[in-house]
Structures are given as C-alpha cells and as structure tokens.
Amino acid sequence: MNNIIQFYTKISKTYDLMNHMVYSERLSRKIIELAEIKEHNTVLDLACGTGWLSSRLEGQNVKVHGVDLTPSMLAKAKRQINGDFLIGVAEALPYRSESFDAIVCNMAFSHFNYHATAGEIYRTLKPSGRFVATDSVDPNPGIYDALAYYPARFVVKLLWVLAGRPIDRSARDETKAFDPKSDRIRTALGEYMETNVELRYDLLGPASRWKSGCKIIYGIKQ
Ligand SMILES: C[S@@+](CC[C@H](N)C(=O)[O-])C[C@H]1O[C@@H](n2cnc3c(N)ncnc32)[C@H](O)[C@@H]1O
C-alpha cells in the first residue's frame, strides 16, 4: 500500500489537470445513472481521490461521502467539494453497516484486495443499495498482461497503434475483451451480489479513448 500512497502523492498535484482528459462527462453520467442515485440519497465515492466523481454529485441534493488512502489526494477533495471525506482503506471501510444507498468507484478497484473490499461494500450498502465500479480495459494485444510496469505497456500500445494495428473495438463482447483484472472484480463481487457488466469504448476522455475501453461492473444488494 505504501507504493500506492507514494505514487498518488506524487501525481496529486497534477491529477486534476489531467483527469478531464482521461475521464469524460459521459462516464460520470453513466456511473450515476447505473447507481440510480436519487435526491436525499447517501452516497459513498470509494477511493474518491481528488473528488472527480464526488464533484459530479454536488448540487444533486445527495449526501456525499468520500474515502481514500492517499492524504494529499483527499486533501484536494476536501478543499474543493462539499462532502464528508475520510482517510481510510477500501478493505476496512470506516462506516457503519447499511450506511449507503449507493457506492460508486471510478478507476480504483484494481488497487484493492478484491475479496475484502467486496465484503465491505456489501456490509456498508443498505438493502437494495447499488454499487458501480469502472475499470479500463485493453482490448488487444495480450502481450500487455506480461508487462506489469505501466510505462512499458504504454510504449507497446503506442508502437502497436503506430504500426497501423488498430485497437480491436469490434470486441464488444465482454468475454473477448482482454482484461483479467475486471473479471476478478466481478468474481469477487459476485460472491455477495448479482452483478452485471457493460463494456464501452465511448466513455473515456480523449487521452484514454485511443488506447482503452471502459468496463462498468455494477450490482445490487438483495
Ligand atoms: C486512479 S485514482 C482514482 C481516483 C478517483 N476515483 C477519480 O475518479 O479520479 C485511484 C485512487 O485509489 C486510491 N486507493 C488505492 N488503493 C486504495 C485502497 N486500498 N483504499 C482506498 N483508496 C485506495 C488512491 O489513493 C487513488 O486516489
């Protein structure tokens, strides 16, 4: 976890300059729509970072809570957004059971311990509460999986595109999309709730769309 904190502490200064290029308003609208957030709901932005998603909930007459591991990311959310923000980990959420009508999580789940976090989501959601998470997917080629180091993946993808081998956006069937991590997220959540997945190539911002798709994993607590 210390590596994650170090990484996000470093990029926290410039994070907000980039995130409107990486994410899009279509993406936040889709997350809010799938979470079925209504007026007076209490909503948790899990691993809220600087509060990109929380800020989209402001003004919708909902009670916004945010939790994140990295103090410098969270400090920005606190300064910028009207909500309750806490330092904490996804695997042991600092909230009582059945606190939230909805929990949303943008581009962070792959950092977590999947099983522990799925249990905490289930515990802190109210009955009939909804959970929505996003994750990026690399449709091809499979070689990315061998490259754990992100910059190396980036270079391979760039060379792939420059060599005229476009990203296979026809692989709209989620089972064809190359993404073992998202499948692990779904499996972990599936132990607690019925889940659905939507794979989209049109929801990310201009800096991400050329190389990635977006997988949305969502479920409802029965
Ligand atoms: C890519 S950022 C996404 C931030 C935010 N959701 C957004 O949409 O901009 C990932 C965030 O996950 C947080 N994070 C990573 N592991 C975590 C954990 N185990 N518990 C809570 N937050 C965590 C990091 O501190 C970072 O702020």
The ligand as a MOL file (V3000), in Angstrom:
LIG
                    3D

  0  0  0     0  0            999 V3000
M  V30 BEGIN CTAB
M  V30 COUNTS 27 29 0 0 0
M  V30 BEGIN ATOM
M  V30 1 C -6.8210 6.3880 -10.3620 0
M  V30 2 S -7.1650 7.1360 -8.8010 0 CHG=1
M  V30 3 C -8.9210 7.3810 -8.9780 0
M  V30 4 C -9.4180 8.4790 -8.0730 0
M  V30 5 C -10.8790 8.8610 -8.2760 0
M  V30 6 N -11.7640 7.7190 -8.0820 0
M  V30 7 C -11.1360 9.5000 -9.6150 0
M  V30 8 O -12.0970 9.1270 -10.2890 0
M  V30 9 O -10.3900 10.4340 -10.0000 0 CHG=-1
M  V30 10 C -7.0750 5.7650 -7.6540 0
M  V30 11 C -7.2860 6.1680 -6.2030 0
M  V30 12 O -7.4210 4.9630 -5.4160 0
M  V30 13 C -6.8790 5.2300 -4.1370 0
M  V30 14 N -6.6410 3.9240 -3.4850 0
M  V30 15 C -5.7840 2.9590 -3.8970 0
M  V30 16 N -5.8690 1.8950 -3.0720 0
M  V30 17 C -6.7950 2.1860 -2.1200 0
M  V30 18 C -7.3380 1.4650 -1.0100 0
M  V30 19 N -6.9310 0.2280 -0.7200 0
M  V30 20 N -8.2790 2.0820 -0.2600 0
M  V30 21 C -8.6900 3.3300 -0.5530 0
M  V30 22 N -8.2190 4.0470 -1.5970 0
M  V30 23 C -7.2840 3.4900 -2.3770 0
M  V30 24 C -5.6370 6.0390 -4.4480 0
M  V30 25 O -5.1800 6.7420 -3.3070 0
M  V30 26 C -6.1560 6.9630 -5.5720 0
M  V30 27 O -6.6400 8.1720 -5.0610 0
M  V30 END ATOM
M  V30 BEGIN BOND
M  V30 1 1 1 2
M  V30 2 1 2 3
M  V30 3 1 2 10
M  V30 4 1 3 4
M  V30 5 1 4 5
M  V30 6 1 5 6
M  V30 7 1 5 7
M  V30 8 2 7 8
M  V30 9 1 7 9
M  V30 10 1 10 11
M  V30 11 1 11 12
M  V30 12 1 11 26
M  V30 13 1 12 13
M  V30 14 1 13 14
M  V30 15 1 13 24
M  V30 16 1 14 15
M  V30 17 1 14 23
M  V30 18 2 15 16
M  V30 19 1 16 17
M  V30 20 1 17 18
M  V30 21 2 17 23
M  V30 22 1 18 19
M  V30 23 2 18 20
M  V30 24 1 20 21
M  V30 25 2 21 22
M  V30 26 1 22 23
M  V30 27 1 24 25
M  V30 28 1 24 26
M  V30 29 1 26 27
M  V30 END BOND
M  V30 END CTAB
M  END
